[in-house]
């Protein structure tokens, strides 16, 4: 059974998000510290929340792990990754840890 970790960055009235920094520097930190434990890592830039609706999220990062132990190891290694968040956004990320079912 595979597990996933998703990090969602909600759009709020007074928040900002630096996509260049996120794509080039932050995702490199994710790859370095958490990536060795993951079978898949990807980031998606929010473009819309539906037809003619603005996105509700700046971005969503998704990581997939083969085992719960690998997920736990990635979370244990995430210190430098979480410390980097203020360098590209002032929104508060939301986490979703789940079981991959499809």
C-alpha positions as CSV (number, residue, x, y, z in Angstrom):
1,X,0.0,0.0,0.0
2,X,1.4,3.4,-1.0
3,X,1.1,6.6,1.0
4,X,1.0,10.2,-0.1
5,X,1.9,13.6,1.4
6,X,0.3,16.6,-0.2
7,X,1.2,20.2,0.7
8,X,-1.4,22.7,-0.4
9,X,-0.7,26.5,-0.4
10,X,-4.0,28.3,-0.1
11,X,-4.6,31.7,-1.7
12,X,-5.7,34.3,0.9
13,X,-6.3,38.1,0.5
14,X,-2.9,39.2,2.0
15,X,-0.7,36.4,0.9
16,X,2.0,36.1,-1.8
17,X,3.9,33.2,-3.5
18,X,7.2,33.3,-5.4
19,X,6.8,30.6,-8.1
20,X,10.4,31.1,-9.4
21,X,11.9,30.5,-6.0
22,X,9.6,27.6,-5.2
23,X,10.3,25.8,-8.5
24,X,14.1,26.4,-8.6
25,X,15.2,26.4,-5.0
26,X,12.6,25.0,-2.7
27,X,11.8,21.9,-4.8
28,X,15.6,21.3,-4.9
29,X,15.6,21.1,-1.1
30,X,12.6,18.8,-1.3
31,X,14.5,16.5,-3.7
32,X,17.6,16.6,-1.5
33,X,16.0,15.9,1.9
34,X,12.7,14.1,1.3
35,X,13.1,12.9,-2.3
36,X,15.4,9.9,-1.5
37,X,12.5,8.4,0.5
38,X,9.8,9.0,-2.2
39,X,8.9,7.1,-5.3
40,X,7.4,10.3,-6.9
41,X,7.6,14.0,-6.3
42,X,5.8,16.7,-8.2
43,X,4.5,20.2,-7.9
44,X,1.5,21.7,-9.6
45,X,0.9,25.5,-10.1
46,X,-2.7,26.5,-9.5
47,X,-4.3,28.0,-12.6
48,X,-8.0,27.9,-11.9
49,X,-10.6,26.7,-9.3
50,X,-13.0,25.8,-12.1
51,X,-14.4,27.5,-15.2
52,X,-14.0,31.2,-14.8
53,X,-12.9,30.8,-11.2
54,X,-9.5,31.9,-9.8
55,X,-7.4,29.1,-8.1
56,X,-7.9,28.5,-4.4
57,X,-4.4,27.3,-4.1
58,X,-1.1,28.8,-5.3
59,X,0.4,25.3,-5.7
60,X,0.1,21.7,-4.5
61,X,3.2,19.5,-3.9
62,X,2.5,15.7,-4.0
63,X,4.9,13.1,-2.8
64,X,4.2,9.3,-3.0
65,X,5.9,6.7,-0.8
66,X,5.9,3.0,-1.2
67,X,5.7,2.4,2.6
68,X,4.6,4.2,5.7
69,X,8.2,3.9,7.0
70,X,9.4,5.9,3.9
71,X,6.8,8.6,4.6
72,X,7.9,8.8,8.2
73,X,11.5,9.0,7.2
74,X,10.7,11.8,4.7
75,X,8.8,13.7,7.4
76,X,11.7,13.3,9.8
77,X,14.1,14.7,7.2
78,X,11.9,17.7,6.3
79,X,13.4,20.3,8.8
80,X,15.3,22.2,6.1
81,X,12.3,22.1,3.8
82,X,9.9,23.5,6.3
83,X,12.4,26.1,7.4
84,X,12.6,27.4,3.8
85,X,8.8,28.1,3.5
86,X,9.0,31.8,4.5
87,X,11.5,32.4,1.6
88,X,8.8,32.1,-1.0
89,X,5.4,32.5,0.7
90,X,3.6,34.0,3.7
91,X,0.6,31.7,3.4
92,X,0.2,28.8,5.8
93,X,0.5,25.5,4.0
94,X,-2.0,22.7,4.7
95,X,-1.0,19.1,4.8
96,X,-2.9,16.0,3.7
97,X,-1.3,12.6,4.5
98,X,-3.2,9.8,2.9
99,X,-3.4,6.3,1.6
100,X,-3.2,6.0,-2.2
101,X,-6.3,4.3,-3.4
102,X,-6.2,4.7,-7.1
